[in-house]
Amino acid sequence: MAHVIRSRQAEQDLEEILDYLDGQSTQAADRFARKLKESAQLHAIYPQIGATAEDFAPNLRYFTVKNYAVFYRPVPDGIEIIRIIHGARDLPSFFE
């Protein structure tokens, strides 16, 4: 089975997203968490299906969940999620 690892920053991003969504709707937070888990597992099995984000950092890829870009790097036996950032944000500034 492929592994999904999250960086400390990705853990913090996810916590903030879920706190925000939970304030709006517990069901929305649950749906987001479930969709993220499913998508991350799929990308851990097939890491090259994500779009390239090498303009931001070497070997960086991403996929989207709702309005969020999930940035990751392939690692042996899976992926490491680096950041989870809302698509309306200034994405390049997160990788400077």
N, C-alpha and C positions, 0 to 999 in steps of 0.2 A: 504494500500500500504506500502511496506517495505521501510525503509529509508536507505540512504547511507550518512554517515558522513565522512568527511576527516579531519585528524589531520592537524595542521599547517604545520608539516613537509611533509605530503603527498601533501598538497596544493603547497608547495615550490617545491617538486619533480616534480609534474605535470607541473607547470609553466616552469621549466627548460627543461623538456622533450619537451613540446610543442614549446618553443622558438627554441630549437635545430632542431626539425623536420620542423618547419616553415621555417627555414633558408635553409633547403634542398628542401622542397616542401610544399606549403600550403595545397595541397590535402592530403599529408601524415599526416600532423598534424591533419587535420579534421578527417581522417579515424581513427587515433589512439584515438582521443577524443571520437568519436562515439562508437568505439569498447570497450573502457574502460567503458563508461557509460552503455552500454548494459550488459557487463559482470558483472559489479558491481551490477546492479539491479537484475540480475539473482541470484547472490550470496547473496544478501540481502534477497531475498525470500527463498532461500535454502542455508543457511550459512554453512551447514555441507558438501556440495559438494566440497568445496575447500580442497586441500591437507593440512595435518597438518604440522606446522612449530614449534612445541613445543620444538624442540632442541634449538631454538633461544629465545623463550619467552613463558610463560604459555598461553594457550588458543589462540595461534596465528595460523592462517591458511593463505593460499595463493592461488592465481590463476595467470595465465599468460595472458598477452596481448602483442602480437608480441614478442619482446625479453625482456620484462620487467616482473618482479615478483611483484605482487600486494599483499602486506601483510595486513591482516585485522583481526579484532576480532569480533565475533558475539556480538551484543548488543540487548537489547529488541527492537523488531520491525525492525531489520535490521543488518547492519554491520558498523564498523568504520574502514576506511582504514588508516593504520598506516604509511606505506611507499610504494613508487613505485620505484623499483631499477632495473637497467639493469642487466640481468642475468650474464653478464661477470664480474661483480664487485665481490669483496670479501664479500659475503653476511653476514657471521658471524660477521664481523667487525662492521656492522651497528647496531647490537643488543647487543654489549658488554656493 
